[in-house]
Amino acid sequence: MVPPQLRTPRPAAWWIVPVTLLVGGVVGGVAWLLLGAGWSVAEATARQGAIQTALAAGAGVGAAVTLMLTFRRQRHQEHAAHVTAYLAERNAALAEQVAEHTRHDATERRVTDLYTKAVEQLGHEAAAVRLGGLYALERLAQGNPDHRQTIVNVICAYLRMPYTPPEPASVPDPERDRKAALQAARRRYQAARAGVALPAEPVLRQRSGDQEGELQVRLTAQRILATHLRDDRPPGQCSTLPTPPAFWEGMRLDLTGATLIDFSLVRGHVTDAVLDKATFHGAARFDNAVFHGPARFDKGTFHEDARFGEATFLGDAWFGRATFHGPALFGEATFYREAWFSEALFHEPARFGRTTFYEDAWFGEVIFHEPALFGRATFHRAVQFGEAIFHGSARFGRANLNKGSWFDKAALAGVFDRVVVVDPAAAHAWPDG
């Protein structure tokens, strides 16, 4: 409802004064005619008719003036009703906005209180309380999408805190324990005969219960990330199928320098992933993961399997100076932007079979202690293996090399059978032989 265009009404004197003068003139003229003398009967009758006509005209003018006043009053009443209705509707809308803002503020205060309490629980000494804080944050993020990135940041910050995983408990060996006990008894007997006091035997350090509890807290934090970053929709149908309720879309991860145990991001979807200098104990699983932005693993340490099979890197992938103590499995992965593995160290086999590199791939000064398998890999742009060292065999069977291929100063015993060089005229620096 839009109010009418209102204007200041004109003063009534501009038309009341002329009408009053007109009526007064008419009345005066009639009085002069009626008071005049010497008229004949015919003149008197004619004048009487004229006077009656004038009076009738005056009455008509008065009726018209009355009608104008009535119309004007009605018009002002309609405008007043219109403005009143507009103000009532506007006040109702304002009241609704105030109520909505009040509800929003109350919700934000409640979320803030819950968030603050959950974060405080993460700093508690008891592992059970820290677990409760993690589950509270998960529940809060699930019900408040606007706060999910903040809560993911808190979980990542917790995982970035310094931590040393507990050493695995030794397997009980009764025969070994019996021999150790006999040797200890023999030493005590010999020392008693010689009168020599043996030093106190070291007390076996018991595994810290809090260390075990902290391990469970960290595993829970990792499971929360793995659960809510996983998208099980088939590739290519993410835009047509509805988003799974548990999936948190568009999250960014910052796990720089984090210590991670059996970390899993299988089928995970993240916008940016920063894991520089991260340490992975146990298998690190990124199978079928999709990195929508840059993925950084520079100077990362993988103590066991590093699984990136069928992973998709839509942004630059950085693995420079990373150390792979276990097998590095990149089979059928796809790198849409540049892939950097410069100065990486592979202690176990590195498998890049059927991997696709759409932009430049950098493997300069990489050291492969075991076989490097690039069979059926496709390099759409240049690939750089300059000064790389292959202690094991280098297998490039049926690989596709589209642009420049640089193996200058590389030390390898390579198998290049059925390699397809799409552009022989491009700059190539092949290994000896």
C-alpha positions as a Markdown table, in Angstrom:
| # | Residue | x | y | z |
|---|---|---|---|---|
| 1 | Met | 0.0 | 0.0 | 0.0 |
| 2 | Val | 1.4 | 3.3 | -1.1 |
| 3 | Pro | 0.1 | 6.6 | 0.5 |
| 4 | Pro | -1.4 | 9.2 | -1.8 |
| 5 | Gln | 0.5 | 12.3 | -2.9 |
| 6 | Leu | -0.5 | 14.8 | -0.2 |
| 7 | Arg | -0.3 | 18.6 | -0.6 |
| 8 | Thr | -1.2 | 21.5 | 1.6 |
| 9 | Pro | -4.8 | 22.5 | 1.0 |
| 10 | Arg | -5.4 | 26.0 | -0.4 |
| 11 | Pro | -7.0 | 28.7 | 1.8 |
| 12 | Ala | -10.8 | 28.8 | 1.5 |
| 13 | Ala | -10.9 | 32.6 | 1.3 |
| 14 | Trp | -10.0 | 32.7 | -2.4 |
| 15 | Trp | -13.4 | 31.3 | -3.3 |
| 16 | Ile | -15.5 | 32.2 | -0.2 |
| 17 | Val | -15.0 | 36.0 | -0.5 |
| 18 | Pro | -16.1 | 36.2 | -4.2 |
| 19 | Val | -19.1 | 34.0 | -3.5 |
| 20 | Thr | -20.1 | 36.2 | -0.5 |
| 21 | Leu | -19.7 | 39.4 | -2.6 |
| 22 | Leu | -21.8 | 37.8 | -5.3 |
| 23 | Val | -24.6 | 36.8 | -3.0 |
| 24 | Gly | -24.5 | 40.2 | -1.3 |
| 25 | Gly | -24.7 | 42.0 | -4.7 |
| 26 | Val | -27.6 | 39.9 | -5.7 |
| 27 | Val | -29.5 | 40.6 | -2.4 |
| 28 | Gly | -28.7 | 44.3 | -2.6 |
| 29 | Gly | -30.0 | 44.5 | -6.2 |
| 30 | Val | -33.1 | 42.7 | -5.2 |
| 31 | Ala | -33.7 | 45.0 | -2.3 |
| 32 | Trp | -33.2 | 48.1 | -4.5 |
| 33 | Leu | -35.7 | 46.7 | -7.0 |
| 34 | Leu | -38.2 | 45.9 | -4.4 |
| 35 | Leu | -38.0 | 49.3 | -2.8 |
| 36 | Gly | -38.2 | 51.2 | -6.1 |
| 37 | Ala | -41.5 | 53.0 | -6.8 |
| 38 | Gly | -43.4 | 54.1 | -9.9 |
| 39 | Trp | -43.7 | 50.8 | -11.6 |
| 40 | Ser | -46.6 | 49.7 | -13.6 |
| 41 | Val | -48.3 | 46.4 | -13.0 |
| 42 | Ala | -46.5 | 44.8 | -16.1 |
| 43 | Glu | -43.1 | 46.1 | -15.0 |
| 44 | Ala | -43.7 | 44.9 | -11.5 |
| 45 | Thr | -44.6 | 41.4 | -12.7 |
| 46 | Ala | -41.6 | 41.3 | -15.0 |
| 47 | Arg | -39.3 | 42.5 | -12.3 |
| 48 | Gln | -40.8 | 40.0 | -9.9 |
| 49 | Gly | -40.0 | 37.1 | -12.3 |
| 50 | Ala | -36.5 | 38.4 | -12.8 |
| 51 | Ile | -36.0 | 38.6 | -9.0 |
| 52 | Gln | -37.3 | 35.1 | -8.6 |
| 53 | Thr | -35.0 | 33.8 | -11.3 |
| 54 | Ala | -32.0 | 35.6 | -9.6 |
| 55 | Leu | -32.9 | 34.2 | -6.2 |
| 56 | Ala | -33.2 | 30.7 | -7.7 |
| 57 | Ala | -29.8 | 31.2 | -9.3 |
| 58 | Gly | -28.4 | 32.4 | -6.0 |
| 59 | Ala | -29.9 | 29.3 | -4.3 |
| 60 | Gly | -28.2 | 27.1 | -7.0 |
| 61 | Val | -24.9 | 28.8 | -6.3 |
| 62 | Gly | -25.3 | 28.2 | -2.6 |
| 63 | Ala | -26.2 | 24.5 | -3.3 |
| 64 | Ala | -23.1 | 24.2 | -5.5 |
| 65 | Val | -20.9 | 25.7 | -2.7 |
| 66 | Thr | -22.4 | 23.3 | -0.2 |
| 67 | Leu | -21.7 | 20.4 | -2.6 |
| 68 | Met | -18.1 | 21.5 | -3.0 |
| 69 | Leu | -17.7 | 21.7 | 0.7 |
| 70 | Thr | -19.2 | 18.2 | 1.1 |
| 71 | Phe | -16.9 | 16.8 | -1.6 |
| 72 | Arg | -13.9 | 18.4 | -0.1 |
| 73 | Arg | -14.7 | 17.0 | 3.3 |
| 74 | Gln | -15.3 | 13.5 | 1.9 |
| 75 | Arg | -12.0 | 13.7 | 0.0 |
| 76 | His | -10.0 | 14.6 | 3.1 |
| 77 | Gln | -11.7 | 11.8 | 5.0 |
| 78 | Glu | -10.7 | 9.3 | 2.3 |
| 79 | His | -7.1 | 10.6 | 2.4 |
| 80 | Ala | -7.0 | 10.4 | 6.2 |
| 81 | Ala | -8.3 | 6.8 | 6.1 |
| 82 | His | -5.8 | 5.8 | 3.4 |
| 83 | Val | -2.9 | 7.3 | 5.4 |
| 84 | Thr | -4.1 | 5.7 | 8.6 |
| 85 | Ala | -4.2 | 2.3 | 6.9 |
| 86 | Tyr | -0.7 | 2.8 | 5.4 |
| 87 | Leu | 0.7 | 3.8 | 8.7 |
| 88 | Ala | -0.9 | 0.8 | 10.4 |
| 89 | Glu | 0.5 | -1.6 | 7.8 |
| 90 | Arg | 3.9 | 0.0 | 8.0 |
| 91 | Asn | 3.9 | -0.2 | 11.8 |
| 92 | Ala | 2.9 | -3.8 | 11.5 |
| 93 | Ala | 5.8 | -4.5 | 9.1 |
| 94 | Leu | 8.2 | -2.6 | 11.4 |
| 95 | Ala | 6.9 | -4.6 | 14.4 |
| 96 | Glu | 7.5 | -7.9 | 12.4 |
| 97 | Gln | 11.1 | -6.8 | 11.6 |
| 98 | Val | 11.7 | -5.9 | 15.2 |
| 99 | Ala | 10.4 | -9.3 | 16.2 |
| 100 | Glu | 12.5 | -11.0 | 13.6 |
| 101 | His | 15.6 | -9.2 | 14.7 |
| 102 | Thr | 14.8 | -10.1 | 18.3 |
| 103 | Arg | 14.5 | -13.7 | 17.4 |
| 104 | His | 17.8 | -13.6 | 15.4 |
| 105 | Asp | 19.6 | -11.9 | 18.2 |
| 106 | Ala | 18.3 | -14.5 | 20.7 |
| 107 | Thr | 19.4 | -17.3 | 18.4 |
| 108 | Glu | 22.8 | -15.7 | 17.9 |
| 109 | Arg | 23.2 | -15.3 | 21.7 |
| 110 | Arg | 22.2 | -18.9 | 22.2 |
| 111 | Val | 24.7 | -20.1 | 19.5 |
| 112 | Thr | 27.4 | -17.9 | 21.0 |
| 113 | Asp | 26.8 | -19.3 | 24.5 |
| 114 | Leu | 26.8 | -22.9 | 23.2 |
| 115 | Tyr | 29.9 | -22.3 | 21.1 |
| 116 | Thr | 31.8 | -20.6 | 24.1 |
| 117 | Lys | 30.9 | -23.5 | 26.4 |
| 118 | Ala | 32.0 | -26.1 | 23.9 |
| 119 | Val | 35.3 | -24.3 | 23.2 |
| 120 | Glu | 35.9 | -24.1 | 27.0 |
| 121 | Gln | 35.3 | -27.9 | 27.2 |
| 122 | Leu | 38.1 | -28.4 | 24.6 |
| 123 | Gly | 40.5 | -26.9 | 27.1 |
| 124 | His | 39.5 | -29.2 | 30.0 |
| 125 | Glu | 42.0 | -31.6 | 31.5 |
| 126 | Ala | 39.7 | -34.6 | 31.3 |
| 127 | Ala | 39.5 | -36.3 | 27.9 |
| 128 | Ala | 35.8 | -37.1 | 28.4 |
| 129 | Val | 35.0 | -33.5 | 28.7 |
| 130 | Arg | 37.0 | -32.6 | 25.6 |
| 131 | Leu | 35.0 | -35.3 | 23.7 |
| 132 | Gly | 31.8 | -33.7 | 24.9 |
| 133 | Gly | 33.0 | -30.4 | 23.6 |
| 134 | Leu | 33.7 | -31.8 | 20.2 |
| 135 | Tyr | 30.3 | -33.4 | 19.9 |
| 136 | Ala | 28.7 | -30.2 | 21.0 |
| 137 | Leu | 30.5 | -28.3 | 18.3 |
| 138 | Glu | 29.5 | -30.9 | 15.7 |
| 139 | Arg | 25.8 | -30.6 | 16.7 |
| 140 | Leu | 26.0 | -26.8 | 16.7 |
| 141 | Ala | 27.5 | -26.8 | 13.2 |
| 142 | Gln | 25.0 | -29.2 | 11.9 |
| 143 | Gly | 22.1 | -27.0 | 12.9 |
| 144 | Asn | 23.7 | -23.7 | 12.0 |
| 145 | Pro | 25.3 | -23.7 | 8.5 |
| 146 | Asp | 26.6 | -20.1 | 8.9 |
| 147 | His | 28.9 | -21.2 | 11.7 |
| 148 | Arg | 30.3 | -24.4 | 10.1 |
| 149 | Gln | 33.5 | -22.9 | 8.8 |
| 150 | Thr | 34.3 | -21.3 | 12.2 |
| 151 | Ile | 33.7 | -24.7 | 13.9 |
| 152 | Val | 35.9 | -26.5 | 11.4 |
| 153 | Asn | 38.6 | -23.9 | 12.1 |
| 154 | Val | 38.4 | -24.7 | 15.8 |
| 155 | Ile | 38.7 | -28.4 | 15.2 |
| 156 | Cys | 41.7 | -27.9 | 12.9 |
| 157 | Ala | 43.3 | -25.6 | 15.5 |
| 158 | Tyr | 42.9 | -28.3 | 18.1 |
| 159 | Leu | 44.6 | -30.8 | 15.7 |
| 160 | Arg | 47.4 | -28.4 | 15.1 |
| 161 | Met | 48.4 | -28.4 | 18.8 |
| 162 | Pro | 51.6 | -30.3 | 19.5 |
| 163 | Tyr | 51.1 | -33.9 | 20.2 |
| 164 | Thr | 53.2 | -37.1 | 20.4 |
| 165 | Pro | 51.3 | -40.3 | 19.6 |
| 166 | Pro | 51.7 | -43.1 | 22.3 |
| 167 | Glu | 54.1 | -45.9 | 21.4 |
| 168 | Pro | 52.4 | -49.2 | 20.6 |
| 169 | Ala | 52.4 | -51.6 | 23.5 |
| 170 | Ser | 54.9 | -54.4 | 23.2 |
| 171 | Val | 53.5 | -57.9 | 22.6 |
| 172 | Pro | 53.6 | -60.0 | 25.8 |
| 173 | Asp | 56.4 | -62.7 | 25.7 |
| 174 | Pro | 56.4 | -65.0 | 28.7 |
| 175 | Glu | 59.7 | -66.6 | 27.8 |
| 176 | Arg | 61.5 | -63.3 | 27.4 |
| 177 | Asp | 60.1 | -62.1 | 30.7 |
| 178 | Arg | 61.2 | -65.3 | 32.4 |
| 179 | Lys | 64.8 | -64.9 | 31.1 |
| 180 | Ala | 64.9 | -61.2 | 32.2 |
| 181 | Ala | 63.7 | -62.2 | 35.7 |
| 182 | Leu | 66.3 | -64.9 | 36.0 |
| 183 | Gln | 69.1 | -62.5 | 34.8 |
| 184 | Ala | 67.9 | -59.9 | 37.3 |
| 185 | Ala | 67.9 | -62.5 | 40.1 |
| 186 | Arg | 71.4 | -63.7 | 39.2 |
| 187 | Arg | 72.7 | -60.1 | 39.3 |
| 188 | Arg | 71.2 | -59.5 | 42.7 |
| 189 | Tyr | 72.7 | -62.8 | 44.0 |
| 190 | Gln | 76.2 | -62.0 | 42.7 |
| 191 | Ala | 76.0 | -58.5 | 44.1 |
| 192 | Ala | 74.9 | -59.8 | 47.5 |
| 193 | Arg | 77.9 | -62.3 | 47.6 |
| 194 | Ala | 80.3 | -59.6 | 46.6 |
| 195 | Gly | 78.8 | -57.1 | 49.1 |
| 196 | Val | 78.1 | -54.6 | 46.3 |
| 197 | Ala | 74.9 | -52.6 | 46.3 |
| 198 | Leu | 73.1 | -52.6 | 43.1 |
| 199 | Pro | 71.6 | -49.4 | 41.8 |
| 200 | Ala | 67.9 | -49.2 | 42.0 |
| 201 | Glu | 66.2 | -50.7 | 39.1 |
| 202 | Pro | 64.4 | -48.2 | 36.9 |
| 203 | Val | 60.7 | -48.1 | 37.4 |
| 204 | Leu | 58.9 | -49.1 | 34.2 |
| 205 | Arg | 57.0 | -46.1 | 32.9 |
| 206 | Gln | 53.3 | -46.7 | 32.7 |
| 207 | Arg | 51.5 | -45.4 | 29.7 |
| 208 | Ser | 49.8 | -42.2 | 30.5 |
| 209 | Gly | 46.0 | -42.5 | 30.6 |
| 210 | Asp | 45.6 | -38.9 | 29.5 |
| 211 | Gln | 47.8 | -39.6 | 26.5 |
| 212 | Glu | 45.5 | -42.4 | 25.5 |
| 213 | Gly | 42.5 | -40.2 | 26.1 |
| 214 | Glu | 44.0 | -37.4 | 24.0 |
| 215 | Leu | 44.5 | -40.0 | 21.2 |
| 216 | Gln | 40.8 | -40.8 | 21.3 |
| 217 | Val | 39.9 | -37.1 | 21.3 |
| 218 | Arg | 42.0 | -36.5 | 18.2 |
| 219 | Leu | 40.6 | -39.5 | 16.4 |
| 220 | Thr | 37.1 | -38.2 | 17.1 |
| 221 | Ala | 38.0 | -34.8 | 15.8 |
| 222 | Gln | 39.3 | -36.5 | 12.6 |
| 223 | Arg | 36.2 | -38.6 | 12.3 |
| 224 | Ile | 34.0 | -35.5 | 12.5 |
| 225 | Leu | 35.9 | -33.9 | 9.6 |
| 226 | Ala | 35.8 | -37.1 | 7.6 |
| 227 | Thr | 32.1 | -37.6 | 8.1 |
| 228 | His | 31.0 | -34.1 | 7.2 |
| 229 | Leu | 33.4 | -33.4 | 4.4 |
| 230 | Arg | 32.4 | -36.6 | 2.6 |
| 231 | Asp | 30.1 | -36.4 | -0.4 |
| 232 | Asp | 28.8 | -39.7 | -1.6 |
| 233 | Arg | 27.0 | -38.4 | -4.7 |
| 234 | Pro | 28.3 | -39.9 | -8.0 |
| 235 | Pro | 30.8 | -37.7 | -9.8 |
| 236 | Gly | 29.1 | -35.4 | -12.3 |
| 237 | Gln | 25.8 | -35.4 | -10.5 |
| 238 | Cys | 26.6 | -33.1 | -7.6 |
| 239 | Ser | 24.7 | -30.3 | -9.2 |
| 240 | Thr | 21.6 | -32.3 | -10.0 |
| 241 | Leu | 21.2 | -34.4 | -6.8 |
| 242 | Pro | 20.3 | -32.8 | -3.5 |
| 243 | Thr | 23.1 | -32.1 | -1.0 |
| 244 | Pro | 23.4 | -34.9 | 1.6 |
| 245 | Pro | 22.2 | -33.6 | 5.1 |
| 246 | Ala | 25.5 | -34.5 | 6.8 |
| 247 | Phe | 27.7 | -32.9 | 4.1 |
| 248 | Trp | 29.3 | -29.5 | 4.9 |
| 249 | Glu | 29.9 | -27.9 | 1.5 |
| 250 | Gly | 32.6 | -25.4 | 0.8 |
| 251 | Met | 34.8 | -26.0 | 3.9 |
| 252 | Arg | 38.5 | -25.0 | 4.1 |
| 253 | Leu | 41.1 | -27.0 | 6.0 |
| 254 | Asp | 44.2 | -25.6 | 7.7 |
| 255 | Leu | 46.1 | -28.4 | 9.3 |
| 256 | Thr | 49.6 | -26.9 | 9.0 |
| 257 | Gly | 52.0 | -28.9 | 11.1 |
| 258 | Ala | 49.3 | -31.1 | 12.5 |
| 259 | Thr | 50.0 | -34.6 | 13.8 |
| 260 | Leu | 47.4 | -36.9 | 12.3 |
| 261 | Ile | 46.7 | -40.6 | 13.0 |
| 262 | Asp | 45.0 | -42.8 | 10.4 |
| 263 | Phe | 43.7 | -39.7 | 8.7 |
| 264 | Ser | 40.9 | -40.2 | 6.2 |
| 265 | Leu | 39.4 | -37.9 | 3.7 |
| 266 | Val | 37.9 | -40.5 | 1.4 |
| 267 | Arg | 35.4 | -38.9 | -1.0 |
| 268 | Gly | 36.0 | -35.6 | 0.8 |
| 269 | His | 35.3 | -32.3 | -0.8 |
| 270 | Val | 37.2 | -29.3 | 0.4 |
| 271 | Thr | 37.8 | -25.8 | -1.0 |
| 272 | Asp | 41.3 | -25.2 | 0.2 |
| 273 | Ala | 43.5 | -27.8 | 2.0 |
| 274 | Val | 46.7 | -26.6 | 3.7 |
| 275 | Leu | 48.6 | -29.5 | 5.3 |
| 276 | Asp | 52.1 | -28.2 | 5.0 |
| 277 | Lys | 54.5 | -29.9 | 7.4 |
| 278 | Ala | 51.8 | -32.2 | 8.6 |
| 279 | Thr | 52.8 | -35.6 | 9.9 |
| 280 | Phe | 50.7 | -38.6 | 9.1 |
| 281 | His | 51.0 | -41.7 | 11.3 |
| 282 | Gly | 49.3 | -44.7 | 10.0 |
| 283 | Ala | 47.6 | -44.7 | 6.6 |
| 284 | Ala | 46.7 | -41.4 | 5.0 |
| 285 | Arg | 43.7 | -41.9 | 2.8 |
| 286 | Phe | 42.5 | -39.4 | 0.3 |
| 287 | Asp | 40.9 | -41.8 | -2.2 |
| 288 | Asn | 38.4 | -40.1 | -4.6 |
| 289 | Ala | 38.9 | -36.8 | -2.7 |
| 290 | Val | 38.2 | -33.6 | -4.6 |
| 291 | Phe | 40.3 | -30.5 | -3.9 |
| 292 | His | 38.4 | -27.6 | -5.4 |
| 293 | Gly | 41.2 | -25.1 | -4.6 |
| 294 | Pro | 45.0 | -25.4 | -3.8 |
| 295 | Ala | 46.1 | -28.5 | -2.0 |
| 296 | Arg | 49.3 | -28.0 | -0.1 |
| 297 | Phe | 51.3 | -30.9 | 1.4 |
| 298 | Asp | 54.7 | -29.3 | 1.2 |
| 299 | Lys | 57.3 | -30.9 | 3.6 |
| 300 | Gly | 54.6 | -33.3 | 4.8 |
| 301 | Thr | 55.7 | -36.7 | 6.3 |
| 302 | Phe | 53.8 | -39.8 | 5.5 |
| 303 | His | 55.0 | -42.7 | 7.7 |
| 304 | Glu | 52.8 | -45.3 | 6.0 |
| 305 | Asp | 50.6 | -45.5 | 2.9 |
| 306 | Ala | 49.7 | -42.3 | 1.2 |
| 307 | Arg | 46.6 | -43.1 | -0.8 |
| 308 | Phe | 45.5 | -40.5 | -3.4 |
| 309 | Gly | 43.9 | -43.0 | -5.9 |
| 310 | Glu | 41.4 | -41.3 | -8.2 |
| 311 | Ala | 41.7 | -38.0 | -6.4 |
| 312 | Thr | 40.9 | -34.8 | -8.3 |
| 313 | Phe | 43.0 | -31.7 | -7.9 |
| 314 | Leu | 41.2 | -28.7 | -9.4 |
| 315 | Gly | 43.8 | -26.3 | -8.1 |
| 316 | Asp | 47.6 | -26.4 | -7.8 |
| 317 | Ala | 48.9 | -29.4 | -5.9 |
| 318 | Trp | 52.0 | -29.0 | -3.8 |
| 319 | Phe | 54.0 | -32.0 | -2.6 |
| 320 | Gly | 57.4 | -30.4 | -2.6 |
| 321 | Arg | 60.0 | -31.8 | -0.2 |
| 322 | Ala | 57.4 | -34.3 | 1.1 |
| 323 | Thr | 58.7 | -37.6 | 2.5 |
| 324 | Phe | 56.9 | -40.8 | 1.8 |
| 325 | His | 58.1 | -43.6 | 4.0 |
| 326 | Gly | 55.3 | -45.9 | 2.8 |
| 327 | Pro | 53.9 | -46.5 | -0.7 |
| 328 | Ala | 52.7 | -43.4 | -2.5 |
| 329 | Leu | 49.6 | -44.3 | -4.5 |
| 330 | Phe | 48.4 | -41.7 | -7.0 |
| 331 | Gly | 47.0 | -44.1 | -9.5 |
| 332 | Glu | 44.3 | -42.6 | -11.8 |
| 333 | Ala | 44.5 | -39.3 | -10.0 |
| 334 | Thr | 43.8 | -36.1 | -12.1 |
| 335 | Phe | 45.7 | -32.9 | -11.8 |
| 336 | Tyr | 44.0 | -30.0 | -13.6 |
| 337 | Arg | 46.5 | -27.4 | -12.5 |
| 338 | Glu | 50.3 | -27.6 | -11.9 |
| 339 | Ala | 51.6 | -30.5 | -9.8 |
| 340 | Trp | 54.7 | -29.9 | -7.7 |
| 341 | Phe | 56.7 | -32.9 | -6.4 |
| 342 | Ser | 60.1 | -31.2 | -6.5 |
| 343 | Glu | 62.7 | -32.6 | -4.0 |
| 344 | Ala | 60.2 | -35.1 | -2.7 |
| 345 | Leu | 61.6 | -38.3 | -1.2 |
| 346 | Phe | 59.9 | -41.7 | -1.9 |
| 347 | His | 61.2 | -44.6 | 0.2 |
| 348 | Glu | 58.7 | -47.1 | -1.1 |
| 349 | Pro | 57.2 | -47.6 | -4.6 |
| 350 | Ala | 55.6 | -44.5 | -6.1 |
| 351 | Arg | 52.6 | -45.4 | -8.3 |
| 352 | Phe | 51.3 | -42.9 | -10.8 |
| 353 | Gly | 49.8 | -45.3 | -13.2 |
| 354 | Arg | 47.0 | -43.8 | -15.4 |
| 355 | Thr | 47.5 | -40.5 | -13.7 |
| 356 | Thr | 46.5 | -37.4 | -15.8 |
| 357 | Phe | 48.4 | -34.1 | -15.7 |
| 358 | Tyr | 46.7 | -31.3 | -17.6 |
| 359 | Glu | 49.3 | -28.7 | -16.7 |
| 360 | Asp | 53.0 | -28.8 | -16.0 |
| 361 | Ala | 54.3 | -31.6 | -13.6 |
| 362 | Trp | 57.4 | -30.9 | -11.7 |
| 363 | Phe | 59.5 | -33.8 | -10.4 |
| 364 | Gly | 62.9 | -32.1 | -10.4 |
| 365 | Glu | 65.4 | -33.5 | -7.9 |
| 366 | Val | 63.0 | -36.1 | -6.6 |
| 367 | Ile | 64.6 | -39.3 | -5.1 |
| 368 | Phe | 62.9 | -42.6 | -5.8 |
| 369 | His | 64.4 | -45.4 | -3.6 |
| 370 | Glu | 62.0 | -48.0 | -5.1 |
| 371 | Pro | 60.3 | -48.3 | -8.5 |
| 372 | Ala | 58.6 | -45.3 | -9.9 |
| 373 | Leu | 55.6 | -46.4 | -12.0 |
| 374 | Phe | 54.2 | -44.0 | -14.5 |
| 375 | Gly | 52.7 | -46.6 | -16.9 |
| 376 | Arg | 49.9 | -45.1 | -19.1 |
| 377 | Ala | 50.2 | -41.8 | -17.4 |
| 378 | Thr | 49.3 | -38.8 | -19.6 |
| 379 | Phe | 51.2 | -35.5 | -19.5 |
| 380 | His | 49.3 | -32.8 | -21.5 |
| 381 | Arg | 52.0 | -30.2 | -20.8 |
| 382 | Ala | 55.7 | -30.3 | -19.9 |
| 383 | Val | 57.0 | -32.8 | -17.3 |
| 384 | Gln | 60.2 | -32.1 | -15.5 |
| 385 | Phe | 62.4 | -34.8 | -14.0 |
| 386 | Gly | 65.6 | -32.8 | -14.1 |
| 387 | Glu | 68.3 | -34.2 | -11.7 |
| 388 | Ala | 65.9 | -36.8 | -10.3 |
| 389 | Ile | 67.5 | -39.9 | -8.9 |
| 390 | Phe | 65.9 | -43.3 | -9.5 |
| 391 | His | 67.5 | -46.0 | -7.3 |
| 392 | Gly | 64.8 | -48.4 | -8.5 |
| 393 | Ser | 63.4 | -48.8 | -12.0 |
| 394 | Ala | 61.5 | -46.1 | -13.7 |
| 395 | Arg | 58.6 | -47.4 | -15.7 |
| 396 | Phe | 56.9 | -45.2 | -18.3 |
| 397 | Gly | 55.3 | -47.9 | -20.4 |
| 398 | Arg | 52.7 | -46.5 | -22.7 |
| 399 | Ala | 52.8 | -43.1 | -21.2 |
| 400 | Asn | 51.7 | -40.1 | -23.3 |
| 401 | Leu | 54.1 | -37.1 | -23.4 |
| 402 | Asn | 52.5 | -34.2 | -25.2 |
| 403 | Lys | 54.9 | -31.3 | -24.7 |
| 404 | Gly | 58.4 | -30.9 | -23.4 |
| 405 | Ser | 59.8 | -33.8 | -21.4 |
| 406 | Trp | 62.9 | -33.0 | -19.3 |
| 407 | Phe | 65.1 | -35.8 | -17.9 |
| 408 | Asp | 68.3 | -33.9 | -18.0 |
| 409 | Lys | 70.9 | -35.1 | -15.5 |
| 410 | Ala | 68.4 | -37.7 | -14.2 |
| 411 | Ala | 70.0 | -40.9 | -13.0 |
| 412 | Leu | 67.7 | -43.8 | -13.8 |
| 413 | Ala | 67.4 | -47.2 | -15.4 |
| 414 | Gly | 64.2 | -46.5 | -17.3 |
| 415 | Val | 61.7 | -48.6 | -19.1 |
| 416 | Phe | 60.2 | -46.4 | -21.9 |
| 417 | Asp | 58.5 | -49.1 | -24.0 |
| 418 | Arg | 55.6 | -47.9 | -26.2 |
| 419 | Val | 55.8 | -44.3 | -24.9 |
| 420 | Val | 53.8 | -41.9 | -27.2 |
| 421 | Val | 55.5 | -38.6 | -27.9 |
| 422 | Val | 52.7 | -36.5 | -29.3 |
| 423 | Asp | 54.9 | -33.5 | -30.3 |
| 424 | Pro | 58.4 | -34.7 | -31.2 |
| 425 | Ala | 59.4 | -31.2 | -32.2 |
| 426 | Ala | 58.8 | -29.9 | -28.7 |
| 427 | Ala | 61.8 | -29.4 | -26.4 |
| 428 | His | 62.8 | -32.8 | -24.9 |
| 429 | Ala | 65.8 | -33.8 | -22.8 |
| 430 | Trp | 65.8 | -37.6 | -22.7 |
| 431 | Pro | 67.9 | -39.7 | -20.4 |
| 432 | Asp | 71.0 | -41.4 | -21.7 |
| 433 | Gly | 70.1 | -44.2 | -24.1 |
